[in-house]
């Protein structure tokens, strides 16, 4: 009976212990607890973070601006960001009222066009004429060369020295000789200017993107083009003004060629009538060279420019590749008096 009483008092003591835990003891010191209560450490941590949060907000709204961030104490050389004021327009969403302007980062510079333009190109120098070559036998003059220069690719237009590769007057009338002199430029990024003079003194030619060489198929690129040049020779005043004292000094002009002036190069660049015919995009018949001919441009059985192996006869017709007009005033067929081939970028 005493055993039962002792057991009942022990059960009563354990029940009281579970209902009244020691507030100073940790959960680990009460191994028989069913539901642990909030500890003193958790209460202190929550209080710490609450004080930190409210303290930060209090300092944020009550502290004075930092002197280090004030523009009044900044060095005079330091440029700070500024805000452009808005123009007051509202886009319907009250954006104009919610923003004072457009924020601009510090050290912001508005871009303005450079006052410095592109440098001017150096005048062309035509090198390679022999001392025995007469001035009137030279086809390409500096004035005409400058016109061609404006149309060649940019990488070659900056070149100020053109070198003579072949001249009919210096090397003889042979297309094979022209091919032989071009072989050393194979594989190089160069361009060629072909100049031809017909029996009436007309000067025309082509720009060739590749080295002229014998090939079974057409080659070249769309950089090729045909050209022709003539000189505007002044006309005498009309008969009604010959005996008049008020005869003006300014004469009329025409497109009649002046062979001697073109050959000597003593012409004004503004008096030259220059026409070019660039690639049309219709076909890719740029260049075709064989043992018996050299041609530039073709289509529908016609050639833009064609020369025979002896460089004595030529043909120029309207072709699809360049959409050109016949280059010679003699007609589609013409006689050849002179041929020159110049290399650019060698």
Phi, psi and omega in degrees: 000322177294327178296319179293318179296320179295321179293322180293321179291327178291320178296322179293324179292319178296323179294321178292326179294321180291327183276338183231077180285160178284123182294339182270354182267150179274166179298332182289338181276355179239081186294340184262008183288141179270312181235105181290148178266168180296130184274169179290328180293317179295321178296321179291321180294319179295321179294326181293314181291327177294316178296322179295318180295310181292327177294321178293318178295323180294315178294326182297321186262353182245346184281156178278157178301143180291134179299330183290338179262358181280139181286343181289328181263006181283153175300148182294339182274352183269120180265126181261165178291151177224171183236126175281131180289143179285161182277004177087357181282143180247133182269012179096352180241018178060027178289329180293332181275336184271350181232138178280336182174200182254124181287134179241126180299157177295156180060036180272133180235131176283134181283134178232152178299144179289135178289346181270122178274181178292142179293149179286147179285148177290147178300147181287147173237122179264110185249145174124350179290139176283154180295333181277351179285121181291151183298320181288349178270354180274127186274305184276118179259161177304324181295316179289323180298324179295325177292318178294324182300327181293345185248349180286163178305151185301323181297340180255340181291337179281349178285127184255010177229120174253136183248136181283123179266315182217141174221129178299324181289328184264329188248356180093161184272089180207123177289329178297322177296322178298316179297319181297320181287343179269347186299326184290349179261006179295135179085000180255149179275079181235168175233161183229143176243119179260127179237135182229142173240130179269181185289344177264004177092001178290141181243129180204178181172208185205155169258129183249126182280340181236167179290128175297123180204157181290127182212148180284340184233169177292148178214177182111185180226177179288001175286344180294150174202160175256156180209160173213152183221144175213166184249137176275101181276138180291144176262151175292157178297156180296155183302330182293342182251000183295315182268004182271145179284344181265026180295122181289156180279339182279121181268170176276174182221159178215172180261017176294134183289147175239091190298317185293321180291321179294317183294322182282344180079005182268061178228153177280139182300332181282346180269357180272131173263108185245132178231137179236152181231094182284177182297133183269338182086003182287315178219184182239038179269067186287299185223143175214121184236133176227180180292335185253358183198166170224128183225151178226117180080141180198178179146133181058037177075014181239152180243140175293319176207128183221133179233142180276176185292332179271000181052045179246329182230154180213166180223139175216118181227169174290125182236159182286332185297320183240352181058036186272165168267161177305132186283334182258140176283352178286342184124194180293327177253139182213159174269150184254128175253333182202149179219135175225145176230123183245145178249141180240129175091012181282000000 
